[in-house]
Amino acid sequence: MTTDRAMYSVREFCRRNSIGKTTFYELVKAGSVVTVKVGSHTLVPAASESAWHASLGISSVYKPVYKNIADLSERKRTRANRVGHE
């Protein structure tokens, strides 16, 4: 996955990878994903995300379909409007 930042919050990591927090913390416990504490914040290094993807066999050029949840919501609304007017 291409990265534009060095670290991601837990929430960002979960969104980028379409997983929930429970799954995320299971991955951390299993040692599949490495985290770093900065004060009270838990961050995931981009290198850890890339290593996890490599362990799954996901290409380094993988990009999420939706960059943020607003994009997904807009696409759903647009599709719903099209379906309702056909």
C-alpha positions in Angstrom: 0.0 0.0 0.0 1.4 3.4 -0.8 1.7 5.6 2.2 1.8 9.3 2.5 2.5 9.4 6.3 4.9 7.7 8.6 2.3 6.8 11.3 -1.4 6.2 11.5 -3.8 6.2 14.4 -5.6 3.0 15.3 -8.8 4.5 13.8 -7.1 5.4 10.5 -5.4 2.0 10.3 -8.7 0.2 10.8 -10.4 2.4 8.1 -7.6 1.9 5.7 -7.7 -1.8 6.1 -11.4 -2.4 6.6 -11.1 -4.0 9.9 -12.6 -3.3 13.3 -10.8 -2.4 16.5 -11.2 -5.9 18.0 -9.5 -7.5 15.0 -6.8 -4.8 15.1 -6.0 -5.5 18.8 -6.0 -9.3 18.0 -3.4 -8.6 15.3 -1.3 -6.6 17.8 -1.5 -9.3 20.4 -0.5 -11.9 17.8 2.5 -9.7 16.8 1.3 -9.2 13.2 1.0 -5.5 13.6 3.4 -3.3 15.6 2.3 -0.2 17.5 4.0 2.7 19.1 2.8 4.7 22.1 3.2 8.5 22.0 1.8 9.8 25.2 -1.7 8.4 25.4 -1.9 7.8 21.6 -1.4 4.5 20.0 0.1 4.8 16.5 0.9 2.3 13.8 4.0 2.8 11.7 3.4 2.7 8.0 6.2 0.1 7.8 4.2 -2.1 10.1 1.2 -1.8 7.8 3.3 -2.7 4.8 4.9 -5.7 6.6 1.4 -7.0 7.5 0.2 -6.6 3.9 3.3 -8.5 2.7 2.6 -11.3 5.2 -0.9 -11.6 3.6 0.5 -11.5 0.1 -1.1 -8.1 -0.7 0.8 -6.1 -3.3 2.6 -2.9 -2.2 0.6 -1.0 -4.8 -2.7 -1.8 -3.1 -4.8 1.2 -2.6 -8.1 1.4 -0.7 -11.2 2.1 -2.9 -12.4 4.8 -0.5 -10.0 7.3 1.0 -12.4 8.2 3.7 -15.9 7.4 5.0 -17.4 10.5 3.4 -16.5 9.2 -0.1 -18.3 5.9 0.7 -21.4 7.7 2.0 -21.5 10.0 -1.1 -21.3 7.0 -3.5 -24.1 5.2 -1.6 -26.3 8.3 -1.7 -25.6 8.8 -5.5 -26.4 5.1 -6.2 -29.6 5.3 -4.1 -30.7 8.3 -6.0 -30.1 6.6 -9.3 -31.9 3.4 -8.3 -34.9 5.4 -7.0 -35.3 7.3 -10.2 -35.0 4.5 -12.7 
